[in-house]
Amino acid sequence: MRVAVLGGTGTLGSPVVRDLAARGHEVRVLTRTAPANPVPRTRHHAVDLTTGAGLDEALAGVDTVVDAANHIGVRSTKVLVEGVRSLLAAEERAGVGHHVEISIVGCDEVPFSYYRSKVAQEQVVTGGPIPWTLLRATQFHELVDQLFTVAAKFGVEPHGSLRVQPVDVVAVAARLADAAEAGPAGRIREVGGPAVQTLTELAAARREVLGTRRLPFPVPPLGRMARRVRDGALCLGNDGEALSFDYAEWLRRRGAKPGS
Ligand SMILES: NC(=O)c1ccc[n+]([C@@H]2O[C@H](COP(=O)([O-])OP(=O)(O)OC[C@H]3O[C@@H](n4cnc5c(N)ncnc54)[C@H](OP(=O)(O)O)[C@@H]3O)[C@@H](O)[C@H]2O)c1
């Protein structure tokens, strides 16, 4: 199968590209910037979702598109919503038969502008012209770790009752590769990590594995968004599938990093 991976250099896109290439598929990596360490036997195509530049050339002859592009910030609507609209139009012109999209568990339940863009992106895909598969996942360990790493730079560690269920991105990537191979399936079973944990519990896991200790920085559940997160809106429901290992195990496997 010939597969194009939008955002194929990102946290999720990179393992998707590696996984699909290892399964023997012909993989094209579609991003603005060429990968620093390209995966062997893959090809980079420069595209920009915000302008549509490069999409027609990059999608010629492609069977399936996996969209793992991302932007968190003021331009998230431009990249995620308008971007996927022009991506689907280019897929239609190229005769692509399957669009695989990644979204976020509970994005429709937490009032946050980035999540509103994700919901709008889902609507464009599910109402769009290309047969689709949509997978929702919880936060990746990398995102949780980024929060603690940034806080550590200020000598603190976030504590509190906000709850998440972080997941190993490689396991999510494997689910996307399975979905790409399986063909259009609509909404498929949501995935997340094996443990629902509060910020305080994640901070404790970090202290135990890395041996670092910082000043506790309380993050109270102020506002509707934080209260929804405290109440588990970003965690899997009963139908979700728990994958792989928890944050502590992810830290152990990664090994200690200076400044953690
Ligand atoms: N991070 C999480 O915890 C998490 C959890 C669940 C779901 N997700 C979803 O997973 C997807 C990927 O997230 P991520 O965290 O892996 O993202 P990421 O690491 O920030 O990677 C973003 C990728 O998108 C590309 N990109 C950005 N702007 C672009 C543009 N204008 N045109 C073309 N490519 C562009 C980037 O390459 P260039 O900059 O070179 O273009 C990069 O390859 C998103 O849909 C996100 O909502 C993320």
The ligand as a MOL file (V3000), in Angstrom:
LIG
                    3D

  0  0  0     0  0            999 V3000
M  V30 BEGIN CTAB
M  V30 COUNTS 48 52 0 0 0
M  V30 BEGIN ATOM
M  V30 1 N 0.2020 15.0210 21.8960 0
M  V30 2 C -0.7800 14.3220 22.4900 0
M  V30 3 O -0.7550 14.0550 23.7030 0
M  V30 4 C -1.9470 13.8300 21.6490 0
M  V30 5 C -2.9130 12.9770 22.2210 0
M  V30 6 C -3.9740 12.5070 21.4330 0
M  V30 7 C -4.0720 12.9100 20.1010 0
M  V30 8 N -3.1230 13.7480 19.5900 0 CHG=1
M  V30 9 C -3.2500 14.1660 18.1830 0
M  V30 10 O -2.1740 13.5770 17.4590 0
M  V30 11 C -1.8570 14.4280 16.3290 0
M  V30 12 C -0.3670 14.6720 16.2910 0
M  V30 13 O 0.0310 15.3250 17.4690 0
M  V30 14 P 1.5820 15.3940 17.8850 0
M  V30 15 O 1.6080 15.7490 19.3190 0
M  V30 16 O 2.2740 14.1510 17.4020 0 CHG=-1
M  V30 17 O 2.0600 16.6350 17.0090 0
M  V30 18 P 3.5400 17.2690 16.8560 0
M  V30 19 O 4.5510 16.4280 17.5620 0
M  V30 20 O 3.4310 18.6990 17.2100 0
M  V30 21 O 3.8370 17.1320 15.2860 0
M  V30 22 C 3.1950 17.9750 14.3800 0
M  V30 23 C 3.5500 17.5480 12.9580 0
M  V30 24 O 2.7130 18.3110 12.0710 0
M  V30 25 C 3.5400 18.9290 11.0760 0
M  V30 26 N 2.9310 20.2110 10.7030 0
M  V30 27 C 2.6880 21.2760 11.5180 0
M  V30 28 N 2.1490 22.2980 10.8100 0
M  V30 29 C 2.0360 21.8390 9.5220 0
M  V30 30 C 1.5680 22.4340 8.3180 0
M  V30 31 N 1.1120 23.6980 8.2720 0
M  V30 32 N 1.5930 21.7100 7.1800 0
M  V30 33 C 2.0580 20.4310 7.1970 0
M  V30 34 N 2.5190 19.8110 8.3050 0
M  V30 35 C 2.5170 20.5150 9.4610 0
M  V30 36 C 4.9000 19.1110 11.7620 0
M  V30 37 O 5.9740 19.1850 10.8190 0
M  V30 38 P 6.4640 20.6430 10.2270 0
M  V30 39 O 6.4580 21.5810 11.3820 0
M  V30 40 O 7.8190 20.3670 9.6430 0
M  V30 41 O 5.4710 20.9990 9.1750 0
M  V30 42 C 4.9960 17.8090 12.5560 0
M  V30 43 O 5.4500 16.7600 11.7450 0
M  V30 44 C -2.7250 15.6870 16.4880 0
M  V30 45 O -3.8840 15.5520 15.6910 0
M  V30 46 C -3.1350 15.6600 17.9610 0
M  V30 47 O -4.3600 16.3130 18.2200 0
M  V30 48 C -2.0720 14.2120 20.3120 0
M  V30 END ATOM
M  V30 BEGIN BOND
M  V30 1 1 1 2
M  V30 2 2 2 3
M  V30 3 1 2 4
M  V30 4 1 4 5
M  V30 5 2 4 48
M  V30 6 2 5 6
M  V30 7 1 6 7
M  V30 8 2 7 8
M  V30 9 1 8 9
M  V30 10 1 8 48
M  V30 11 1 9 10
M  V30 12 1 9 46
M  V30 13 1 10 11
M  V30 14 1 11 12
M  V30 15 1 11 44
M  V30 16 1 12 13
M  V30 17 1 13 14
M  V30 18 2 14 15
M  V30 19 1 14 16
M  V30 20 1 14 17
M  V30 21 1 17 18
M  V30 22 2 18 19
M  V30 23 1 18 20
M  V30 24 1 18 21
M  V30 25 1 21 22
M  V30 26 1 22 23
M  V30 27 1 23 24
M  V30 28 1 23 42
M  V30 29 1 24 25
M  V30 30 1 25 26
M  V30 31 1 25 36
M  V30 32 1 26 27
M  V30 33 1 26 35
M  V30 34 2 27 28
M  V30 35 1 28 29
M  V30 36 1 29 30
M  V30 37 2 29 35
M  V30 38 1 30 31
M  V30 39 2 30 32
M  V30 40 1 32 33
M  V30 41 2 33 34
M  V30 42 1 34 35
M  V30 43 1 36 37
M  V30 44 1 36 42
M  V30 45 1 37 38
M  V30 46 2 38 39
M  V30 47 1 38 40
M  V30 48 1 38 41
M  V30 49 1 42 43
M  V30 50 1 44 45
M  V30 51 1 44 46
M  V30 52 1 46 47
M  V30 END BOND
M  V30 END CTAB
M  END
